Amino acid sequence: MSIPFVSSLEGYDKYRIPSLVKTPDGILTALCEGRVDGPSDTGNIDIVAKQSLDMGESWSPIYTVTSHASNTAGNPCTVVDPASGDIVLLSCRNGQNDTSEQIRTGVAPARRVYVQRSSDSGATWTSPSEITAQVRPSWMRWFATGPGHGTALSTGRLVIPCNHSREPSGTDTGAEPKYSGGHCIYSDDGGTVWSLGFQSSSTNGFVNEDEATVCTLDDGTLYFNCRCEESDERTGNRADLYSTNGETSESFYLPQGCLITPAVQGSVINTPYGLVFSCCSHPDGRTALALWTSEDDGATWYLKKYVTGRVSGYSDMTLLDYQTIGILYESGDLSNYQRIEFTTVSLSELF
């Protein structure tokens, strides 16, 4: 285990929202939000990173990847472009004082979306390039990429899981959970031009989609898994969806009853033996980060291992080699956001 980010050190009060990516040359880059003024989702927030040349045993000094002055840069979501080997980073921006509720109710402007890339395994990055007009229709207000990781299809298409809120109807404000939805965006040119993919955006209140994760199954199908709002009209806090290419889906997100978690982000990856999902495992709060496995492409899941018994939060995973996964996750002793830790798990412990 190693600890790349510790709260109140290296210039930021809190570190949250991890994203982990491994490039073809074996270099790991750990990204997260560096929150200047405290744990709030709103405020002066940058996206920061560290590199590891030894598979997570040690980490470089911290450096800034995305900054919008004193505004919020958030929701880092990374994917490796298979054609170039570059890391492509998607993220979002809102005003320093704009809360999620203000954005969802239209009091504050809708969120904006950006792309960056690194051609040297995460050491340096291009400046953020705005793609809002390409991917966010006018009816979307809240918009969030990932967070965590995207995926690439065999065609080279890059796919990023996202969530949104939509404009309300009648006398509703837009803050009602039923206006939450899920979607994805995709690129067929290595991350320069982006398009809006499927939208799972029903307002029936049964599944209210939130932060999402994705992997590519062995047959090329996309498997999406998302956090749901606690107010959903059914048990559990996870839902999933399948798509052939990201443009359309077989259905809306549907409840995944095998995964009983609190309302929190999770991460899914495909391994040589099956799917692995990471998330907090206690239904009443963010604690006991655990790993589930699926050998039937996400239809059913089994809890196999606890990563920690202490408080925890968001997580992201990557396949380090054919036998090992790396996990980057929020953790602490008394606070969920005291640090961001990295650990490895052998697949022989899971399958």
N, C-alpha and C positions, 0 to 999 in steps of 0.2 A: 504494500500500500504506500502511496505517496499523497502529499497534500499540496496541490498547485496554487490554491487560492485560500487565503485566511483573511477574515473580516478585519478591517481597520489597519491592515498592512498594505504597503505599496500604493498608497494614494487614494484608496476607496474605503468607504465605511462598510459596505456590504457587497458581496459577490453572489449573483444568482443566475439561474437559467443557463445550464451548461450545454455545450455542443462539442462533440468529439469527432475528429476526422483523422483517418490515416491515409497518407498518400502512397502511390506505388513504390516509392523509394523507402518506405518503412518509417517515415517521420510522422509523429503524432502532433496534432495541434489541438489544444484545449481552449475553447472560447467560452465567454460568459458575459453577462452584463456587469459592469463595474458601476455601482451606485454610489454617488458622491455623498449624498446627504442622509442616507439611511435605507431601510428595507423597502420603502414604498415603491410601487410600480410606476409612479409618476415622479418626475424630477429631473435633475441633471444626471443623465445615465449615458455611459459609453459602452461600446462593445470592445472588450480587451481579450488578449490571448497570451498563451505561452506555448513554446515548442518543447518536445522531448525527442532526443536522438537515441534513447535507450529504452523504448517501449514503456515509458511512464515511470521509470525508476527515479529520474530527476527531470527538472524543468528549467527552462530559460527564465531570465527576468521578464517581468510583465511588459507588454507594449500595447498601444492603442490601435485598434483596427478601424473603428467607426466612431466618429464624434460629430454631433450636430450642435456645436457650441454648448450652451446650457440646456438644450432640449433633450428629449428622450430618444435614444437609439436602442431598439430592443428586439427581442425574439430572433436571436441568431439561429440560422438554419443552413447547414453546409451540405454540399454534395461534391464528389469528385467527378469532373468531366472525363469520361474514359478516353476520348480522342486525344486530349492534350495532357492529361494528368493534373490539370490545374484544379485548385479548390475554388468552388463557386459559393459565395456567401449571399444569402438573402436576409434582409432585415427590414424593420419598420421604424417609422418616426412619428412622433407627435410632439406638441408643444410642452414645455416644461411643466406647466400648471394644468394641463388638460387631463382629466381623469377618464377612466373607462366609461363611467356613467355619463359624463358630459359628452363624450364622443358618440355613445350609443343613442343619446337623446337629441343629438344635433345641436347642442349648445356650443360644443367645440368642433373644429373642422375634422373631417374624416382622416384616418391615418394614411400615411404615404409609404410607398414601398420602394426598396433600393436593392441593387445588386453590386457586388464587388467580386474580384477574383485575385488569386495569388498564383503565380507561376513558379514560385520557389518554395513549395511545401509549407506555406504559411508564414514565411519570414517577412515578406513585404506584400502590400495589398494596393490595388488600384483605389482611387477615390470612389465614394458611393455614387452610382449612376441611377437616377430615378426612373422607375418603370411603372409608376402608378397608373398612367393612362392606358397602359397595355393590359393590366390585370385587374383593376378595380372598377367595376361598373358603378354608375351613379347611385344605385340603390344600396350599395354597401357603405356602412359607416365605420364600424370597428373592422379592423383587418389585422390578422396576425399570421406570420410565417412560422411554421413548425410549432414550437422551437425544437432544436435537436438536429436531425439530419433529414435529407431527402434521399432519393435513389435514382439510379440510371437504368434505363431499359437496354436491351441488346441492340436496339436501333441507334443508341446514343442519346435518346431523349432523356432530359433531366426533368425530374418530377419533385415538386415541393408540396408537402401537405400544409393546408392553411385552414383558418377559421375566420368567421366574419359575423357581423350583425347587419340586419337589413332595416330599411325604413318601416315604420309602423303603419297601421291602418286605424281608422276610426279615431277614438280619443286616447289610444295608447301612446306612450311616450317613446317607445323603442328600447327602454331599459328592461322590459319584461323578458325573461329567459326564453320564451317561445320564439323570439326573433333572432336567436343565435343559430348559426348554420356552419356547415363545413364545406370546403371545396379544395381544389388543388390548382396549381399553376405549373406550366411546363414550357420547356425550351427545346427546340430541335437544332439549334446552331451553337451548342456549347455554352449557352448562358447569356447571349447578347440580347436576343429578342424573346419575349415571353408572351404566353397566351393564357387566358382563363380556361380551366378545365371544367370537370363536373361540378355541380353545385347540389349539395344535400341541404335543403333550406326550407323544409316544411315547418309551418307554424302551428302544428297540431299539439305542441307541448309534450309529446311523448318522448322524443329524443332531442335534447337541446345541445347541439354539438359545440365543443370547445377545442382546446389544443390537440393537435393530431400528430401521429407518427406513421411512417410508411416503410415497407420493404418490398422487394421484388421476389416473387415466388419462383420456384425452379422452372415452371412452365411459362414464365414471363408475365403472369398476372400480377397486378399491383394489389397488395393487401394494406388497407388503411385501418388504424385503430385510434379512437379519439376519447378524450376525457368528456364527460357529460356534466351538466349542471346538477347540483343536488336536488333541485326542484323538479326534475324529470318525473313523469308519472309512472314510474316503475322502479324496481330495486336495482341496486348496483350502480356503478358510475362509469361504465365503459360501453362503447359501441364500436362496431366495425363495418367495413364496406369493401367490396371488390371492384376492380376496374381493369379492363383489358389494356388501356393505354393512357388513362388519365383524362381523356376527353369526355367520356361518359362512364356511368357506373351501372352495375346490375340493379341497384335499388338505392334507396336512401340508407344512411347509417342505421343499423339495427342493433338492439341491445345484445351485448355479449355477456351472458349470465355466468360463465365460468370465471370471469375476472371480477372479483369483488374488492374494490379499492375505495379510498376516499376520493373526493373530487380533486384530482391532481394530475399533472402531466405524466406520461409514461413513454417508454421507448421500445421499439420492436426492431429486431434484425433477423435475417435469414442466415443460418449456419449450414454446414455440410450435413447436419443430423436433424434439423428441424428449426422451427422458429423459437426465438427467446424474447420474452417480454419482461421489462423491468418497471417496477412501480412500488409505491408504498403499499403495504399489505393489510394494514389495520383499517377497517371500514369507517372508524370514527375519527381518524386523524392522520396527520402526516408523520408516520413512524414505521419502523421495521421494513426498510426497502428490501424487496424480494425479487426472485426470478421465477418466472413461469415458463414452461415449454409446451409446444404444440407440434405434434407429428402428423397432423392432418390439415396443414395450411391455415391454421387459425380457427378452425371450426370448434375445437375444444381445447382447453388449457388445463395444465396441472402445475400447482405450486411445488417447486423443487428445492429452492435454497434461499435462505435469508442472507442478505449481504451485510446487514447491520440490524441489531435489536434496538438501536437508539433512534432518536428523532431523525427524520430525513425528509426529502422533498423531491425536486425534479431530478431527472437522470438522463443520460444518453449513453449509447453503447456503440462499439465498433468491433469488427472481427480482426484480431491481431494476427492470427494465423489459423490454420485449419483445426487447431485444437484449443484455442484460447480466445476469450473475449475480454475487452477492456471496458470498464464502466466508470463514468465520470458522474458524480452525484453530490447533491446538497446534503450536508450532514452537520452534526454538532452534538454537544452533550446535553445542554438545556435549551438551546435555540436551534431551530432547523437550518438557520442560515449563518451559522458560525464559520463554516468553511465549505469548500468544495473539494472532495476527496477523489482519488483515483485508485482502483483496484482491478485485479485480474481474476478470472475464474476459468478453470479448465472445463471444457465441454464434457469431459468424462464424469464430472460431478452432476451433470444435468441430464444426460441421455444414457 
